[in-house]
C-alpha cells in the first residue's frame, strides 16, 4: 500500500473523476454541513480523487460547508493507514462555491476524518481546494485553495428604469423578475429624471419636496438617500418665482440577504407629492457593485 514511507511510488496512483449534482429544488445554504464521501478512497482502489459539485440546473448557489472527507463504509485503522497521502481535489462549477470547516469533530470517525485548514479558522467561498490525508494524525490537510472573493468583488451591473404618468410613490424592484447573485453588501448609486406637470401641461411648483428611498427586497425599512428643496410661496395671489425639481440621485451601502436568489434584490422608491395631473419619471438607472459579506473593523 502507498504511504508517506514509500512516497516515491505515488506517481503510480491514478486519478478518478467524480461528479455530484445537487437538487436545485432543495438547494443548500452556505452553512449546510457536508461530509464528502466516496467509494474511490477504499484501499483497494489507490486513486487520488477529483470531486466536482454543481446544481442540476447549472445555477449559481452555495454548495455548503465541507467538514470531513471519507467513505460510505467503515474503515479500520489499518485501512485508513493505506490512504496516507492520498489527495482530493474539490471543485465547484457554474460559479458555485463552498466553505471548508476547520477541525470539526467527525460525525462518524470510522467513515470520515476531519479537516485542518492550517489557517486556524474556517475558509469561506472556495471554488477549488486541494487536500491530502495524514494517517499519522488522522486528518485531512488543506494544502491550497482559490477564494471566490478574489474575482467576486469585481461584480457590478447597471439596471435602468423608466415610467410615465406614475402613481406616487412609485417603487422599482430590481432586477425585475430576477435576483442578485450573492448575499452581502452592495454599493448602490441611483439617478432618476423626474417632473410633475399640470394639465396644460406645464411644470408644477415643488411646494413639497421630492424624495428618493432605497432598501433591500427583504427589508421593511426605507433609507432616505435624497430629498429635494421646496418652494414656499408665502403671501400673495401667486409666487413671484417658481421652483422646480428635475432629478433625484443618491447612494448607499445596502445589505442584501436571502438564501434563494429571488429574495435578493433592491427596491428604489420615488415620491412626487405635489398636486399634479402628470407625474413622470422620464428615465433612471441603478448602478450596483458587490462589496462582500463582512464589514471592516476599526484597527
ZADO-1210 file (C-alpha; in nm, 4 decimals, padded with zeros to 6 digits):
<atoms>
<atom x="00.0000" y="00.0000" z="00.0000" code="UNK" pos="1"/>
<atom x="00.1118" y="00.3559" z="-00.0634" code="UNK" pos="2"/>
<atom x="00.2053" y="00.5787" z="00.2295" code="UNK" pos="3"/>
<atom x="00.4405" y="00.8592" z="00.3230" code="UNK" pos="4"/>
<atom x="00.7020" y="00.5929" z="00.3843" code="UNK" pos="5"/>
<atom x="00.7007" y="00.4897" z="00.0178" code="UNK" pos="6"/>
<atom x="00.6000" y="00.8212" z="-00.1323" code="UNK" pos="7"/>
<atom x="00.8226" y="00.7642" z="-00.4320" code="UNK" pos="8"/>
<atom x="00.5545" y="00.5242" z="-00.5586" code="UNK" pos="9"/>
<atom x="00.2869" y="00.7941" z="-00.5540" code="UNK" pos="10"/>
<atom x="00.3369" y="00.8559" z="-00.9239" code="UNK" pos="11"/>
<atom x="00.1751" y="00.5176" z="-00.9796" code="UNK" pos="12"/>
<atom x="-00.1510" y="00.6410" z="-00.8262" code="UNK" pos="13"/>
<atom x="-00.4031" y="00.7462" z="-01.0862" code="UNK" pos="14"/>
<atom x="-00.6967" y="00.9849" z="-01.0613" code="UNK" pos="15"/>
<atom x="-01.0675" y="00.9179" z="-01.0568" code="UNK" pos="16"/>
<atom x="-01.3233" y="01.1806" z="-01.1625" code="UNK" pos="17"/>
<atom x="-01.6446" y="01.2080" z="-00.9625" code="UNK" pos="18"/>
<atom x="-01.9366" y="01.4446" z="-01.0094" code="UNK" pos="19"/>
<atom x="-02.2117" y="01.5197" z="-00.7577" code="UNK" pos="20"/>
<atom x="-02.5170" y="01.7009" z="-00.8930" code="UNK" pos="21"/>
<atom x="-02.7233" y="01.8735" z="-00.6245" code="UNK" pos="22"/>
<atom x="-03.1007" y="01.9208" z="-00.6408" code="UNK" pos="23"/>
<atom x="-03.1829" y="02.2836" z="-00.7259" code="UNK" pos="24"/>
<atom x="-03.5355" y="02.2447" z="-00.5837" code="UNK" pos="25"/>
<atom x="-03.3871" y="02.1965" z="-00.2350" code="UNK" pos="26"/>
<atom x="-03.0614" y="02.3936" z="-00.2510" code="UNK" pos="27"/>
<atom x="-02.8073" y="02.4048" z="00.0270" code="UNK" pos="28"/>
<atom x="-02.7316" y="02.7196" z="00.2237" code="UNK" pos="29"/>
<atom x="-02.3808" y="02.8486" z="00.2859" code="UNK" pos="30"/>
<atom x="-02.3867" y="02.6782" z="00.6272" code="UNK" pos="31"/>
<atom x="-02.5140" y="02.3350" z="00.5215" code="UNK" pos="32"/>
<atom x="-02.2649" y="02.0796" z="00.6626" code="UNK" pos="33"/>
<atom x="-02.1263" y="01.8266" z="00.4135" code="UNK" pos="34"/>
<atom x="-01.9316" y="01.5048" z="00.4654" code="UNK" pos="35"/>
<atom x="-01.7723" y="01.4296" z="00.1299" code="UNK" pos="36"/>
<atom x="-01.7938" y="01.0516" z="00.0863" code="UNK" pos="37"/>
<atom x="-01.6546" y="00.8446" z="-00.1985" code="UNK" pos="38"/>
<atom x="-01.6037" y="00.4741" z="-00.2561" code="UNK" pos="39"/>
<atom x="-01.2878" y="00.5590" z="-00.4504" code="UNK" pos="40"/>
<atom x="-01.0942" y="00.6118" z="-00.1272" code="UNK" pos="41"/>
<atom x="-01.1373" y="00.2450" z="-00.0396" code="UNK" pos="42"/>
<atom x="-00.7884" y="00.0977" z="-00.0050" code="UNK" pos="43"/>
<atom x="-00.8422" y="-00.1406" z="-00.2956" code="UNK" pos="44"/>
<atom x="-00.8607" y="00.1494" z="-00.5442" code="UNK" pos="45"/>
<atom x="-00.5487" y="00.3512" z="-00.4592" code="UNK" pos="46"/>
<atom x="-00.6629" y="00.6595" z="-00.6502" code="UNK" pos="47"/>
<atom x="-00.6474" y="01.0318" z="-00.5961" code="UNK" pos="48"/>
<atom x="-00.9901" y="01.1957" z="-00.6290" code="UNK" pos="49"/>
<atom x="-01.1142" y="01.4815" z="-00.8455" code="UNK" pos="50"/>
<atom x="-01.4546" y="01.5679" z="-00.6981" code="UNK" pos="51"/>
<atom x="-01.6849" y="01.8202" z="-00.8663" code="UNK" pos="52"/>
<atom x="-02.0016" y="01.9794" z="-00.7240" code="UNK" pos="53"/>
<atom x="-02.2751" y="02.1543" z="-00.9247" code="UNK" pos="54"/>
<atom x="-02.6535" y="02.2001" z="-00.9323" code="UNK" pos="55"/>
<atom x="-02.8804" y="02.0182" z="-01.1756" code="UNK" pos="56"/>
<atom x="-02.9989" y="02.3472" z="-01.3311" code="UNK" pos="57"/>
<atom x="-02.6478" y="02.4974" z="-01.3679" code="UNK" pos="58"/>
<atom x="-02.7445" y="02.7703" z="-01.1192" code="UNK" pos="59"/>
<atom x="-02.5029" y="02.9741" z="-00.9097" code="UNK" pos="60"/>
<atom x="-02.5601" y="02.8787" z="-00.5452" code="UNK" pos="61"/>
<atom x="-02.3675" y="02.7841" z="-00.2310" code="UNK" pos="62"/>
<atom x="-02.2718" y="02.4162" z="-00.2061" code="UNK" pos="63"/>
<atom x="-02.2369" y="02.4153" z="00.1746" code="UNK" pos="64"/>
<atom x="-01.9500" y="02.3649" z="00.4187" code="UNK" pos="65"/>
<atom x="-01.7247" y="02.0621" z="00.3759" code="UNK" pos="66"/>
<atom x="-01.6291" y="01.9465" z="00.7239" code="UNK" pos="67"/>
<atom x="-01.4976" y="01.5917" z="00.6695" code="UNK" pos="68"/>
<atom x="-01.3876" y="01.3533" z="00.3932" code="UNK" pos="69"/>
<atom x="-01.4111" y="00.9770" z="00.3777" code="UNK" pos="70"/>
<atom x="-01.6052" y="00.6757" z="00.2560" code="UNK" pos="71"/>
<atom x="-01.9528" y="00.5257" z="00.2810" code="UNK" pos="72"/>
<atom x="-01.8271" y="00.2143" z="00.4637" code="UNK" pos="73"/>
<atom x="-01.6483" y="00.1819" z="00.7968" code="UNK" pos="74"/>
<atom x="-01.2706" y="00.1574" z="00.7613" code="UNK" pos="75"/>
<atom x="-01.0342" y="00.0037" z="01.0133" code="UNK" pos="76"/>
<atom x="-00.7251" y="00.1841" z="01.1383" code="UNK" pos="77"/>
<atom x="-00.5132" y="-00.0266" z="00.9014" code="UNK" pos="78"/>
<atom x="-00.7339" y="00.0693" z="00.6075" code="UNK" pos="79"/>
<atom x="-00.7088" y="00.4390" z="00.6945" code="UNK" pos="80"/>
<atom x="-00.3321" y="00.3892" z="00.7086" code="UNK" pos="81"/>
<atom x="-00.3298" y="00.2838" z="00.3431" code="UNK" pos="82"/>
<atom x="-00.4969" y="00.6124" z="00.2445" code="UNK" pos="83"/>
<atom x="-00.1972" y="00.8066" z="00.3775" code="UNK" pos="84"/>
<atom x="-00.1013" y="01.0958" z="00.1480" code="UNK" pos="85"/>
<atom x="-00.3998" y="01.0369" z="-00.0821" code="UNK" pos="86"/>
<atom x="-00.5207" y="01.3627" z="-00.2389" code="UNK" pos="87"/>
<atom x="-00.8669" y="01.5028" z="-00.3030" code="UNK" pos="88"/>
<atom x="-00.9238" y="01.7991" z="-00.5353" code="UNK" pos="89"/>
<atom x="-01.2661" y="01.9601" z="-00.4857" code="UNK" pos="90"/>
<atom x="-01.4123" y="02.1965" z="-00.7474" code="UNK" pos="91"/>
<atom x="-01.7402" y="02.3918" z="-00.7642" code="UNK" pos="92"/>
<atom x="-01.8830" y="02.4545" z="-01.1125" code="UNK" pos="93"/>
<atom x="-02.1096" y="02.7245" z="-01.2635" code="UNK" pos="94"/>
<atom x="-01.9962" y="02.9984" z="-01.0251" code="UNK" pos="95"/>
<atom x="-02.0952" y="02.7972" z="-00.7165" code="UNK" pos="96"/>
<atom x="-01.8833" y="02.7992" z="-00.4024" code="UNK" pos="97"/>
<atom x="-01.8255" y="02.6054" z="-00.0811" code="UNK" pos="98"/>
<atom x="-01.6760" y="02.6578" z="00.2622" code="UNK" pos="99"/>
<atom x="-01.4255" y="02.4399" z="00.4490" code="UNK" pos="100"/>
<atom x="-01.4694" y="02.3864" z="00.8231" code="UNK" pos="101"/>
<atom x="-01.1607" y="02.3705" z="01.0424" code="UNK" pos="102"/>
<atom x="-01.1120" y="02.0942" z="01.2994" code="UNK" pos="103"/>
<atom x="-01.4779" y="01.9904" z="01.3375" code="UNK" pos="104"/>
<atom x="-01.5475" y="01.6656" z="01.5242" code="UNK" pos="105"/>
<atom x="-01.6379" y="01.3826" z="01.2874" code="UNK" pos="106"/>
<atom x="-01.9952" y="01.2553" z="01.2695" code="UNK" pos="107"/>
<atom x="-01.8527" y="00.9020" z="01.2353" code="UNK" pos="108"/>
<atom x="-01.4754" y="00.8710" z="01.2662" code="UNK" pos="109"/>
<atom x="-01.4753" y="00.5214" z="01.1139" code="UNK" pos="110"/>
<atom x="-01.6165" y="00.6626" z="00.7887" code="UNK" pos="111"/>
<atom x="-01.4806" y="01.0194" z="00.7689" code="UNK" pos="112"/>
<atom x="-01.1941" y="01.2254" z="00.9046" code="UNK" pos="113"/>
<atom x="-01.1915" y="01.5947" z="00.9932" code="UNK" pos="114"/>
<atom x="-01.0099" y="01.8720" z="00.8074" code="UNK" pos="115"/>
<atom x="-00.7350" y="02.1051" z="00.9291" code="UNK" pos="116"/>
<atom x="-00.7230" y="02.4229" z="00.7196" code="UNK" pos="117"/>
<atom x="-00.3860" y="02.5356" z="00.8641" code="UNK" pos="118"/>
<atom x="-00.5282" y="02.8894" z="00.8968" code="UNK" pos="119"/>
<atom x="-00.6643" y="02.8351" z="01.2495" code="UNK" pos="120"/>
<atom x="-01.0130" y="02.9075" z="01.1163" code="UNK" pos="121"/>
<atom x="-01.2763" y="02.8214" z="00.8602" code="UNK" pos="122"/>
<atom x="-01.2372" y="02.9064" z="00.4923" code="UNK" pos="123"/>
<atom x="-01.5270" y="03.0740" z="00.3107" code="UNK" pos="124"/>
<atom x="-01.6252" y="03.0955" z="-00.0555" code="UNK" pos="125"/>
<atom x="-01.3884" y="02.8462" z="-00.2156" code="UNK" pos="126"/>
<atom x="-01.4221" y="02.7405" z="-00.5763" code="UNK" pos="127"/>
<atom x="-01.1368" y="02.4879" z="-00.5646" code="UNK" pos="128"/>
<atom x="-00.9414" y="02.3144" z="-00.2879" code="UNK" pos="129"/>
<atom x="-00.6638" y="02.0549" z="-00.2667" code="UNK" pos="130"/>
<atom x="-00.6379" y="01.8328" z="00.0415" code="UNK" pos="131"/>
<atom x="-00.4192" y="01.5380" z="00.1419" code="UNK" pos="132"/>
<atom x="-00.4651" y="01.2756" z="00.4121" code="UNK" pos="133"/>
<atom x="-00.2193" y="01.2437" z="00.7018" code="UNK" pos="134"/>
<atom x="-00.2622" y="00.8974" z="00.8513" code="UNK" pos="135"/>
<atom x="-00.0321" y="00.9739" z="01.1453" code="UNK" pos="136"/>
<atom x="-00.2648" y="01.2463" z="01.2750" code="UNK" pos="137"/>
<atom x="-00.5806" y="01.1012" z="01.1138" code="UNK" pos="138"/>
<atom x="-00.6722" y="01.4319" z="00.9482" code="UNK" pos="139"/>
<atom x="-00.7124" y="01.5845" z="00.6042" code="UNK" pos="140"/>
<atom x="-00.4783" y="01.8788" z="00.5487" code="UNK" pos="141"/>
<atom x="-00.5826" y="02.1697" z="00.3285" code="UNK" pos="142"/>
<atom x="-00.2860" y="02.2348" z="00.1006" code="UNK" pos="143"/>
<atom x="-00.4233" y="02.5098" z="-00.1236" code="UNK" pos="144"/>
<atom x="-00.7475" y="02.6785" z="-00.2274" code="UNK" pos="145"/>
<atom x="-00.8863" y="02.9523" z="-00.4557" code="UNK" pos="146"/>
<atom x="-01.1241" y="03.2038" z="-00.2850" code="UNK" pos="147"/>
<atom x="-01.4324" y="03.3236" z="-00.4727" code="UNK" pos="148"/>
<atom x="-01.3881" y="03.6745" z="-00.3313" code="UNK" pos="149"/>
<atom x="-01.0779" y="03.7160" z="-00.5448" code="UNK" pos="150"/>
<atom x="-01.2966" y="03.7765" z="-00.8509" code="UNK" pos="151"/>
<atom x="-01.6409" y="03.8142" z="-00.6966" code="UNK" pos="152"/>
<atom x="-01.5530" y="04.1584" z="-00.5641" code="UNK" pos="153"/>
<atom x="-01.5453" y="04.2874" z="-00.9239" code="UNK" pos="154"/>
<atom x="-01.9137" y="04.2054" z="-00.9860" code="UNK" pos="155"/>
<atom x="-02.1136" y="04.5130" z="-01.0928" code="UNK" pos="156"/>
<atom x="-02.4200" y="04.5780" z="-01.3035" code="UNK" pos="157"/>
<atom x="-02.6441" y="04.8612" z="-01.4254" code="UNK" pos="158"/>
<atom x="-03.0235" y="04.8413" z="-01.4230" code="UNK" pos="159"/>
<atom x="-03.2359" y="05.1040" z="-01.5987" code="UNK" pos="160"/>
<atom x="-03.5973" y="05.2009" z="-01.5397" code="UNK" pos="161"/>
<atom x="-03.8478" y="05.4378" z="-01.6948" code="UNK" pos="162"/>
<atom x="-04.2152" y="05.5198" z="-01.6442" code="UNK" pos="163"/>
<atom x="-04.4720" y="05.7804" z="-01.7396" code="UNK" pos="164"/>
<atom x="-04.7763" y="05.9053" z="-01.5547" code="UNK" pos="165"/>
<atom x="-04.6762" y="05.7032" z="-01.2485" code="UNK" pos="166"/>
<atom x="-04.8530" y="05.6991" z="-00.9167" code="UNK" pos="167"/>
<atom x="-04.6723" y="05.8425" z="-00.6194" code="UNK" pos="168"/>
<atom x="-04.4878" y="05.6889" z="-00.4517" code="UNK" pos="169"/>
<atom x="-04.3519" y="05.4638" z="-00.7249" code="UNK" pos="170"/>
<atom x="-04.1379" y="05.1581" z="-00.6442" code="UNK" pos="171"/>
<atom x="-03.8928" y="04.9854" z="-00.8781" code="UNK" pos="172"/>
<atom x="-03.7953" y="04.6344" z="-00.7647" code="UNK" pos="173"/>
<atom x="-03.4677" y="04.5405" z="-00.9363" code="UNK" pos="174"/>
<atom x="-03.3608" y="04.3225" z="-01.1011" code="UNK" pos="175"/>
<atom x="-03.7095" y="04.2845" z="-01.2464" code="UNK" pos="176"/>
<atom x="-03.8293" y="03.9247" z="-01.2174" code="UNK" pos="177"/>
<atom x="-03.4863" y="03.8017" z="-01.1050" code="UNK" pos="178"/>
<atom x="-03.2408" y="03.8214" z="-00.8168" code="UNK" pos="179"/>
<atom x="-02.8910" y="03.9333" z="-00.7272" code="UNK" pos="180"/>
<atom x="-02.6169" y="03.6682" z="-00.7319" code="UNK" pos="181"/>
<atom x="-02.4765" y="03.6986" z="-00.3783" code="UNK" pos="182"/>
<atom x="-02.5749" y="03.7719" z="-00.0209" code="UNK" pos="183"/>
<atom x="-02.3832" y="04.0576" z="00.1360" code="UNK" pos="184"/>
<atom x="-02.3288" y="04.4298" z="00.0922" code="UNK" pos="185"/>
<atom x="-02.3811" y="04.6235" z="-00.2317" code="UNK" pos="186"/>
<atom x="-02.2883" y="04.9814" z="-00.3169" code="UNK" pos="187"/>
<atom x="-02.5924" y="05.1344" z="-00.4872" code="UNK" pos="188"/>
<atom x="-02.5927" y="05.4556" z="-00.6926" code="UNK" pos="189"/>
<atom x="-02.9307" y="05.5790" z="-00.8150" code="UNK" pos="190"/>
<atom x="-03.0388" y="05.8551" z="-01.0553" code="UNK" pos="191"/>
<atom x="-03.3839" y="05.9393" z="-01.1898" code="UNK" pos="192"/>
<atom x="-03.5187" y="06.2250" z="-01.4054" code="UNK" pos="193"/>
<atom x="-03.8475" y="06.3494" z="-01.2557" code="UNK" pos="194"/>
<atom x="-04.1178" y="06.6053" z="-01.3286" code="UNK" pos="195"/>
<atom x="-04.4664" y="06.6983" z="-01.2156" code="UNK" pos="196"/>
<atom x="-04.7000" y="06.8580" z="-01.4719" code="UNK" pos="197"/>
<atom x="-05.0415" y="07.0196" z="-01.4700" code="UNK" pos="198"/>
<atom x="-05.2985" y="06.9732" z="-01.7470" code="UNK" pos="199"/>
<atom x="-05.1520" y="07.2457" z="-01.9707" code="UNK" pos="200"/>
<atom x="-04.9043" y="07.0728" z="-01.9451" code="UNK" pos="201"/>
<atom x="-04.6648" y="07.2922" z="-01.7511" code="UNK" pos="202"/>
<atom x="-04.4343" y="07.2161" z="-01.4635" code="UNK" pos="203"/>
<atom x="-04.5884" y="07.2315" z="-01.1182" code="UNK" pos="204"/>
<atom x="-04.4224" y="07.4186" z="-00.8358" code="UNK" pos="205"/>
<atom x="-04.2287" y="07.1976" z="-00.5966" code="UNK" pos="206"/>
<atom x="-04.4261" y="07.3077" z="-00.2946" code="UNK" pos="207"/>
<atom x="-04.3421" y="06.9790" z="-00.1189" code="UNK" pos="208"/>
<atom x="-04.0024" y="06.8128" z="-00.1563" code="UNK" pos="209"/>
<atom x="-03.9456" y="06.5097" z="-00.3747" code="UNK" pos="210"/>
<atom x="-03.7812" y="06.2113" z="-00.2030" code="UNK" pos="211"/>
<atom x="-03.5762" y="05.9093" z="-00.3066" code="UNK" pos="212"/>
<atom x="-03.5579" y="05.5980" z="-00.0858" code="UNK" pos="213"/>
<atom x="-03.3820" y="05.2642" z="-00.1218" code="UNK" pos="214"/>
<atom x="-03.3915" y="04.9301" z="00.0607" code="UNK" pos="215"/>
<atom x="-03.3233" y="04.5619" z="00.0091" code="UNK" pos="216"/>
<atom x="-03.6039" y="04.3438" z="-00.1226" code="UNK" pos="217"/>
<atom x="-03.6461" y="04.1615" z="00.2093" code="UNK" pos="218"/>
<atom x="-03.6146" y="04.4706" z="00.4307" code="UNK" pos="219"/>
<atom x="-03.9106" y="04.6680" z="00.5584" code="UNK" pos="220"/>
<atom x="-03.7105" y="04.9838" z="00.6234" code="UNK" pos="221"/>
<atom x="-03.6715" y="05.2582" z="00.3612" code="UNK" pos="222"/>
<atom x="-03.3446" y="05.4512" z="00.3632" code="UNK" pos="223"/>
<atom x="-03.3705" y="05.8150" z="00.2506" code="UNK" pos="224"/>
<atom x="-03.0877" y="05.8989" z="00.0108" code="UNK" pos="225"/>
<atom x="-03.2153" y="06.2244" z="-00.1474" code="UNK" pos="226"/>
<atom x="-03.4654" y="06.4987" z="-00.0665" code="UNK" pos="227"/>
<atom x="-03.5195" y="06.7946" z="-00.2947" code="UNK" pos="228"/>
<atom x="-03.5597" y="07.1540" z="-00.1891" code="UNK" pos="229"/>
<atom x="-03.9073" y="07.3060" z="-00.1959" code="UNK" pos="230"/>
<atom x="-04.0631" y="07.6449" z="-00.2569" code="UNK" pos="231"/>
<atom x="-04.2969" y="07.8124" z="-00.0103" code="UNK" pos="232"/>
<atom x="-04.4893" y="08.0847" z="-00.1956" code="UNK" pos="233"/>
<atom x="-04.5886" y="08.2894" z="00.1112" code="UNK" pos="234"/>
<atom x="-04.8497" y="08.5684" z="00.0834" code="UNK" pos="235"/>
<atom x="-04.9915" y="08.6984" z="-00.2406" code="UNK" pos="236"/>
<atom x="-05.2076" y="08.5673" z="-00.5221" code="UNK" pos="237"/>
<atom x="-04.9156" y="08.3951" z="-00.6942" code="UNK" pos="238"/>
<atom x="-04.5457" y="08.3384" z="-00.6297" code="UNK" pos="239"/>
<atom x="-04.3014" y="08.5806" z="-00.7848" code="UNK" pos="240"/>
<atom x="-04.0783" y="08.2906" z="-00.8892" code="UNK" pos="241"/>
<atom x="-04.1191" y="07.9180" z="-00.9392" code="UNK" pos="242"/>
<atom x="-03.9172" y="07.6286" z="-00.8012" code="UNK" pos="243"/>
<atom x="-03.8863" y="07.3083" z="-00.9997" code="UNK" pos="244"/>
<atom x="-03.7025" y="06.9890" z="-00.9143" code="UNK" pos="245"/>
<atom x="-03.5651" y="06.7999" z="-01.2140" code="UNK" pos="246"/>
<atom x="-03.3887" y="06.4961" z="-01.0686" code="UNK" pos="247"/>
<atom x="-03.3200" y="06.2806" z="-00.7673" code="UNK" pos="248"/>
<atom x="-02.9938" y="06.0975" z="-00.7033" code="UNK" pos="249"/>
<atom x="-02.8166" y="05.9325" z="-00.4140" code="UNK" pos="250"/>
<atom x="-02.6050" y="05.6403" z="-00.2979" code="UNK" pos="251"/>
<atom x="-02.5998" y="05.3927" z="-00.0121" code="UNK" pos="252"/>
<atom x="-02.4491" y="05.0640" z="00.1010" code="UNK" pos="253"/>
<atom x="-02.7306" y="04.8087" z="00.1282" code="UNK" pos="254"/>
<atom x="-02.7185" y="04.4689" z="00.2947" code="UNK" pos="255"/>
<atom x="-02.8931" y="04.2080" z="00.0799" code="UNK" pos="256"/>
<atom x="-02.9991" y="03.8787" z="00.2370" code="UNK" pos="257"/>
<atom x="-03.1846" y="03.5708" z="00.1189" code="UNK" pos="258"/>
<atom x="-03.0948" y="03.2063" z="00.0666" code="UNK" pos="259"/>
<atom x="-03.2973" y="03.1966" z="-00.2543" code="UNK" pos="260"/>
<atom x="-03.1866" y="03.4067" z="-00.5499" code="UNK" pos="261"/>
<atom x="-03.5328" y="03.5592" z="-00.5989" code="UNK" pos="262"/>
<atom x="-03.5234" y="03.7005" z="-00.2433" code="UNK" pos="263"/>
<atom x="-03.2203" y="03.9134" z="-00.3212" code="UNK" pos="264"/>
<atom x="-03.2965" y="04.2497" z="-00.4804" code="UNK" pos="265"/>
<atom x="-03.3001" y="04.6285" z="-00.4405" code="UNK" pos="266"/>
<atom x="-03.6144" y="04.8428" z="-00.4192" code="UNK" pos="267"/>
<atom x="-03.5967" y="05.2080" z="-00.5298" code="UNK" pos="268"/>
<atom x="-03.8890" y="05.4314" z="-00.4264" code="UNK" pos="269"/>
<atom x="-03.9611" y="05.7717" z="-00.5815" code="UNK" pos="270"/>
<atom x="-04.2138" y="06.0053" z="-00.4189" code="UNK" pos="271"/>
<atom x="-04.3528" y="06.3061" z="-00.6095" code="UNK" pos="272"/>
<atom x="-04.6020" y="06.4518" z="-00.3599" code="UNK" pos="273"/>
<atom x="-04.7350" y="06.7688" z="-00.5227" code="UNK" pos="274"/>
<atom x="-05.0770" y="06.8214" z="-00.6771" code="UNK" pos="275"/>
<atom x="-05.0218" y="06.7388" z="-01.0408" code="UNK" pos="276"/>
<atom x="-05.2077" y="06.5910" z="-01.3334" code="UNK" pos="277"/>
<atom x="-04.8996" y="06.4030" z="-01.4511" code="UNK" pos="278"/>
<atom x="-04.6085" y="06.2645" z="-01.2520" code="UNK" pos="279"/>
<atom x="-04.3279" y="06.1440" z="-01.4775" code="UNK" pos="280"/>
<atom x="-04.0077" y="05.9540" z="-01.4271" code="UNK" pos="281"/>
<atom x="-03.8541" y="06.0068" z="-01.7673" code="UNK" pos="282"/>
<atom x="-03.5579" y="05.7741" z="-01.7122" code="UNK" pos="283"/>
<atom x="-03.3230" y="05.6490" z="-01.4469" code="UNK" pos="284"/>
<atom x="-03.0654" y="05.3908" z="-01.3520" code="UNK" pos="285"/>
<atom x="-02.9340" y="05.1883" z="-01.0615" code="UNK" pos="286"/>
<atom x="-02.5632" y="05.1038" z="-01.0510" code="UNK" pos="287"/>
<atom x="-02.4748" y="04.8125" z="-00.8201" code="UNK" pos="288"/>
<atom x="-02.1304" y="04.6931" z="-00.7113" code="UNK" pos="289"/>
<atom x="-02.0833" y="04.3942" z="-00.4831" code="UNK" pos="290"/>
<atom x="-01.8603" y="04.4701" z="-00.1826" code="UNK" pos="291"/>
<atom x="-01.8564" y="04.1432" z="00.0114" code="UNK" pos="292"/>
<atom x="-02.0105" y="03.9872" z="00.3193" code="UNK" pos="293"/>
<atom x="-01.8071" y="04.1317" z="00.6022" code="UNK" pos="294"/>
<atom x="-01.7982" y="04.4829" z="00.7463" code="UNK" pos="295"/>
<atom x="-01.4490" y="04.6088" z="00.8193" code="UNK" pos="296"/>
<atom x="-01.3372" y="04.6609" z="01.1763" code="UNK" pos="297"/>
<atom x="-01.1584" y="04.9600" z="01.3236" code="UNK" pos="298"/>
<atom x="-00.7868" y="04.8977" z="01.3729" code="UNK" pos="299"/>
</atoms>
